[in-house]
Amino acid sequence: MKKEYSYGIIPILKNSDWSKDVLIIQNKWWEHRWFPKWHKEKWEKPIETAKRELSEETWLKIKKIISEKIFEEVYIDYTKKNWSGIEKHSWYFVWEVKYRKLKLQKNEIKDALRLNQDNVEEKLTHDTSKKIFQQAKQIIINS
C-alpha cells in the first residue's frame, strides 16, 4: 500500500479576553474540514512544511509554539484513483498564530472557520481529525 506523509498546524488564536479560538479550513474539492497541512518538499524539515502551508493556505504567521508535542493522524484513503487505498500519515504542531486578515489560497481552500475551542470537533469532517484535536485540547486550554 502506498504511503503519504504531510505536516500541519493546529492554529490557535488568542482573543482579548484570553479565550482561545482554533482555525480550521475547508478543502475546495471534497469540502472536508481539517487543519492546514500538506506534503513536504524534499529539502524541507517538517516544521518548515507546516509553517509554509499555514502561510500559503491562510496568509497567517506563527506567533509562538504552544507545544513541542507532535500529534499524529493515520488513516486509509480510498479514492477512485487508487481503490487499494493510500495510508496517510499527518503530523500536527500546536502553535499560536498572529491574527491578521485571512487570505485563502483560492485554488485549494474554499473557506476557513474561526471557532471557539469548544466548537471545533463538531465542525471537523474526519473522526481522525477529531481525535487529534481531543488530544491537543488540554494543551490548548493550559497554554
N, C-alpha and C positions, 0 to 999 in steps of 0.2 A: 504494500500500500504506500502510495506517495505521501510524503510529509511536507508540511509548510510551517514556517516559523514567522511570527510577527511580534512587534513590540509596541506598547502603547502606554497611555496615561489615563488614570482616573483623575480628571481635573477638578480641583477644589477651589471655590471662590468664597472668600470671607466677606460677609456683609458688615455694615457699620455697627450693627448690634451684636457682632461676634458670632452670629449664627453662620452656618456653612451651607452653601449650595454646591451641587455637582452638575457638571455639564455632560450631556450625552448627545450623540449625533445620530442622524438618520441617514442611512445609505440611500443613494438615489435610485439604484436599480432594483433592489429587493425590498427596500423600505424597512430594513431591520434597524433597530436602535441599539447602539452599543457605545463603547468608549473609543476615542480616537486611537487608531493603530494602523500598522501596515508592515510590509516586509522591509528588512534592512538591505541597504546597498552593501556590496562586498567589502568596501573599505570602512564601513561604519561600525561603531560599537553600539550595543543595544540601546544605551541611554541616549546616544545621538539620534538614533532612529526615532525613538519616542518623542524627543524634542522637535525634530523636523516634522513629523507627522502632525503633531499638535499645531505647529505654526502653519503648515500648508493647508490643513483642513479647516482651521478656525481663525487663524491670524493671532492667536493668543501666545503669550510667552510665559516661561516659568518664573515664578517669584521665589519659591523655596521648596526644598524637598521636605515632605512631611514624614516619609518613612523610607528607610533603607530596604525594608522587606519588599520582595517582588512577588506578585500574585500570579499564579499560572492557571490558564484556562485550556482545557484539551477537549476537543470534540471531533466527531467524524462528520464531514460534509459530503453528502451525496448530491451530485449535480447531474444534469443531462450530459455534460461533457465527460464525466467520469462516474459511471454507475457503481464502480467498486469502492468509491469513496476516497476522500483525502483526509488524512489525520492532521488536524490543525492544532498548533500549539501557539498560544498567545501569552506573553508576559506583560504585566502591567505594573507601572510605578505609581505611587500616590504622591502628587505634587500640588502645591498651591500655585495657582496661576494669577498673573496680573490681569485684571479685567480692563478691557477696552472694547470698543465696538467690534462685534464679530464680523468677519469677512469670510464667508463659507466658500470652500472650493467647489465651484459650480458644476464641474464635470463629475464629481463623486458624491457630494453631500447635498441632500435635499433640504435638511433642516437641523437645527440644534435646539435642545431644550435645557434651560437652566432651572434645576429643580431643587427644592429643599431636600436635604439628605434623607428625610423620612419618606419621600415620594419617589425615589429613584427606582427601586426594584419593580414597581408596578408598570413602569414605562419601558424597561429593558425587554427586548424581544426574546432572547435565549435564556434558558434556565442556567446554563453555564456562566453567563454574564451576571445573573442574579446571585449565584453562589460566590463569585469573585467579589462582588460588592458587599455581600454579607460578611465575608472575611475581612474586608478592608474597613468596614463601617466603624468598628471600635477604634481603630487608629484615627479615623477622621474625627470622630467625636472627641477624642482626647487631645487633638492637635491644637 
